[in-house]
Amino acid sequence: MSKPRRTWKQVDGVLLLDKPLHLSSNDALQKARRFFSAAKAGHTGTLDPLATGLLPICFGEATKFSADLLDADKAYVADVRLGQTTATGDVEGEVLQTRPVQVSAEQLAAVLPRFTGVIAQVPPMYSALKRDGKPLYELARQGLEVEREAREVTILSLAASDFDGINFRLQVDCSKGTYIRTLAEDIGEALGCGAHLTGLRRTRVGPLELDRAVSLAELENTEEADRGRYLLPVDALLRSLPEVLLEAESLQRFAHGNPVATDLQSGKARVYGEGVLQGVGEVREGKLWPYRLLRQKDNG
């Protein structure tokens, strides 16, 4: 007997998912989407299969703002092993070189300031960056290596703990585009012994924190009618933006794509009217223009 055909629904909101190990971000997205029977879904930037942790998933109207979190700062907890470099920069790659480790906790602490602030990183070959339309990791699997330009990233804070002479844990707050594998490798080279990642967990994306995340197993063990309690409102993605409240006349203008007066000098704002999020506005030429508008229910 065939399974009944799934009915996809309009679901709006943000799910903070704790992505498990060895699952791609897209596979995690599709599993979560099926749990909610959501007609439309997207995530806010990939997390490697080797990495676990926070993967914000946007449903419905929230997908209009998912790209904004691509630019957000992020935080990670990384497990690093000194003494070995690997082809991929992590525990799954072939070991390329093994070197003796003669590093003290004081020496480890002393090199970290070199990697704090604005630093240059050369993206790894095992990355999704593209060259002539092909991801670098595809070229790497063919045994090819191409020149990559160094890129500037910002390490907002960096701290090491649990050092046992070989392994340590690294807490990283960083800008978008930071490769934690490359950071670990560069720290290993600064210590003269090499290093690679043995584990990686993302704990924050912009204002969103891992401690509010739910696992796929928890979702599976919750009745579908009750899963909505795990969804955050659409504006959970926008909490870092200032709030603007519009009265009826201004709201009507804004909702029809016209600018309204504002006290803001620059930047973007989350815009509310009649107690409901209307969308995001952007200040241009001294006025607040619609940047992204939400579909409003029961507008007739």
N, C-alpha and C positions, 0 to 999 in steps of 0.2 A: 504494500500500500504506500503510495507516494505521500511525501510530507505536504501539508498545506502550504500554499504559496505565501511568502512573507508580504505583509502590507507595510510599506514604508510610510513613516509619519513625519509631520513637521515638528521637529524638536529643536528648541532654542536654548542654548546655555553652554556652560563650560564644564568639562569633566577634567579633574586633576587625576591623571592615571599614574600609578606607580608601575612603570614598564618593567617586565621581568627580563632576566638574562636570556640571551640568544634569540630574542624575537626582534624583528625589524620594526621600525616605527610605523611603517605602513601596515604591517600585519597586526600590530597592536591596535592601530586606528580601526581597521576593519572589524576586528573582534568586538571592540567597544561599540562601534556603530551598530552591529547586529544586536547587541544586548539591549539597545534602546530603540531598535527599528527606525533609526534616524535617516531621513531621506537625504540629508546633506551633512557632510562632516569633513573636517580638515584638522591638521595639527600645526603647531607653531614652530616647526623646525625639527629636523631629525635627531635622533639619539642612536648612536652605534648599537648594533646587536650585542656587543660585549658590555655595553653600559646599561645600568639599571637606573631607576629613579623617575623624576618628574617629567611627564610628557603631557602638557596641557592639550586637550582635544576640544575642538570647537564644533558645536552642532548648529545647523540652521543659520540664523542671523549673526551668531557669534563668528562665523567664518569670515564675515566682512572685515573683522579686525584681527584675524589670526596673523596676517603679515606684519602687523605692528609689533608683535612680540619677537619677531626675528631680530629686531634691533635692540632688544632688551639685554641688560646685563644678566649674567648667569652665575650660579655657584655650584661647585662640585666638591666631592670628597674622593680623592684618588689614592689607590694603594700602589706603591712604587717599590720595585726591587732593584737594588744596585748590583753592578758586576756583570750584567749581561745586556747586550743590545740585540734586538730582534728585527726581522724584516718588516714587521708591521708596527713596531713600537709598542706592542702589547704582548700578552702571554700567549696569544694564538699564533704568533709568527715564528718562523724558523730562527733559531739562535744563530746570529752572525758572528759574535765575538764574546768571549768570556775573559774578564780581567779581575785581578785580585782587588778586594775592597779593604782599604785602610782609612776609614772615615770615622771621625768622632761626631758626636751630637753637636759639638760646638762648631765643627767645620761645616756640617750641614746647615746649621742656622746662619752661619756667616755668608754662605753663597746666595741665600734666598733674596736679600735686598737687590742683587743684580737683576733679578727677574720680576721686580715689582715696579709698577708704573708703566710707561709706554715702552714697549720692547718690540724688536723685529723677530718675526717667526717665518721660517721657510715651511710652507705647507707640506705635509708628508705625501709620499707617492700613494699610500693607501688612504686616499681621501676621495670625496665625491666631486672635487673640482674637475672641470673639464678642459681638455686640450684638443682642439680641432673636433669638438663635438663628442669626444669620448671621455668618460670618467677616468681620472688618473689611476684608480684601483684596477681598472681593466688592463691598462698598459703595464702596471706593476705585476699583475698575474702572468703576463707574457714575458716577464723578465726584463722589461724595458724601464729605463729611467730617463725622464726629461727634466730639463732645467726649470726650476720654479722660482719666481720672484719672491723675495722676502716681503712680508706684509706687516704693517704696524698693528698691534693689538695692545690693550691696556689691562694689566693685572692690578686690580684694585686692592687686593690683599692676598697674602700668601703666608701660610704657617705650616710647620711640620710637627708631627707628634708620633708617639708609639715607635720610636726608632730602636731597633734591636741590633744595629750594626750592619744589617743587610737590607731590611725592609723598613719602610716608614709610611705614614699616612700624611697626605698633603691636602690641606683645605685651601680652595682657590675661589676667589671672587674675581670675575673677569668680564671683559667686554665681549660682544658678539664676535664670532670668527676665530676665537682662541682654540687652538688644538692642545688639549691637555696631554696627549701622548708626546707631542713635540716638546712641551714644557718639561715633562719628566725626562725625556732624552737629553735636553739641553742642560738640565741640572746635573744629570749623570756625567756629562762630558766636563762640566765645570769642576766636578769632584774628581775627575781623572779616571773614572772606572766604568762609565756607561750606566744606563738604566732602562727599564721598560715598565709599562703599567701591568699590574696584575689584577686590577679592579677599578671600576669607575662608577660613581653614583652621582646623578644630578640632584641637587637639593633645592634649587631655586631658579625660577625664570621670571625676571622682572619682579613684580610684587607678589607672585604666586609661590607658595611654599610647599615642600614635600610633605610636611606633617599633616596636611589636609587631603592627601592623595588616597585613592582607593585602588586595590589590586583587581586584576581580572578575575581572580578566584573569588573575591568578595562579591563582585558583580554577579558572577555565575550563581552564587549561593543566595542571592537576593531575588525575591519575586519581581517580575518585570514591572508590576504596578507600583512597587516600592522603590525602584531604582532612581526615580526622580529626585530623591532626597540627596543624592550624591552630586547633583548638578548645581553649579553656581550660576548666578545671573550673568547675562551678557556683559554687563559693565564691570565684572570682575577683572576683565582684561584691561580696563581703562582707568583703574584707581590712581595711577600716577599722574593723570591729567587733571587740571583744575575743572571745577564744576560750574556750569552756567545754567541758570533757571530762566526760562522764557515765559512771559505772559501771553495771553491768547493771541493778540494781534501779531506780535513778533514771532510767535510759534508758527502761525499760519504762513508768514513770509518765509521763514526758514524751511518749513516742510515743503514749500514749493520751489526751493532752490535759490532763494534770494538772500542777500546778506542782511544782517541786523546789527544794531549798535552794540558796542562792547567796551568794557573798561580794560580788557586785556591788551597788552602791548604787542604780543607776538605769540607764536606757537599754536598748539591745538588745545581743545577743551571738549569735555563730554557735556552734551547738551540735553537738558531735561525740560519737559513741558507737561502739564497736567499730571505730574507725579510719575512720568514714564520717560525712560531713556529714548531720545529721538535720534541720536546719532552723534557724530563727532564733527565739530566745526574747526575751521582754521582761520587765524587772523591774517587778513591781507588788506593793505591800504587802510588800516584803522577800523576795519569792520570784520565781523565774524561771518565767514562764508561756510555753507554746508560742504563738508569734506566726504563724509559717508553717512547716508541716512538709513535708518532701519525701516523695515516694513511694519506699519502700524496696523494692529488688529481692529476690526469693527469700524473701519473708516467709512463704510458705506460705499 
